[in-house]
Amino acid sequence: MREERGGGGRGGRDKDKDKGKGEGRRTFSRRRRVCKFCAERIDYINYKDVRQLAGFIPERGKMQPRRISGACATHQRKLQTAIARARQLALIPYVTE
């Protein structure tokens, strides 16, 4: 038969330590980001509007993902196309040095 071990080893839990958890902890709920384009009812994202596009490109020059930019899936795809077109016309750099 196996013997019960103290608290050491892999995957072993000390049941006495787990009793106090959960008490006194604060829950943190993150606020849901709202798509900027949906809020302002923007249907077409203009690739020539560099100021608007610059807000979605950090200093390194990469495109921000949806979870960071807060754009919905539809507008993230349109944003991606606009950034690609602006890069082809050298309005926005591909990378920064």
Secondary structure, 3 states (H helix, E strand, C coil): CCCCCCCCCCCCCCHHHHCCCCCCCCCCCCCCCCCHHHHCCCCCCCCCCHHHHHCCCCCCCCCCCHHHHCCCHHHHHHHHHHHHHHHHCCCCCCCCC
